[in-house]
Amino acid sequence: CSKYHGQLTKEAAMGQGFDRHLFALRYLAAARGVTLPELYQDPAYQRINHNILSTSTLSSPAVSLGGFAPVVPDGF
């Protein structure tokens, strides 16, 4: 279990998480004003993408020490 979790963590850190392609397609559609496919309107998809507890650190040249912040309005 720990070994597999470590593998998934490494893949996610490299942008290879299972949901990244769906995120990219949703982002591109929104940027281009394209109507989103039904999948993105499905309550299950919306629920799985509403992360109340963000545990990922922010890494950016603008933030020298990293940090955590909510990713949804009702998040922590």
Secondary structure, DSSP 4 states (H G I P E B T S, - for coil): -HHHHHHHHHHHHTT--TTHHHHHHHHHHHHHTPPPPGGGGSHHHHHHT--SS--PPEEETTEEEEE---SSTT--
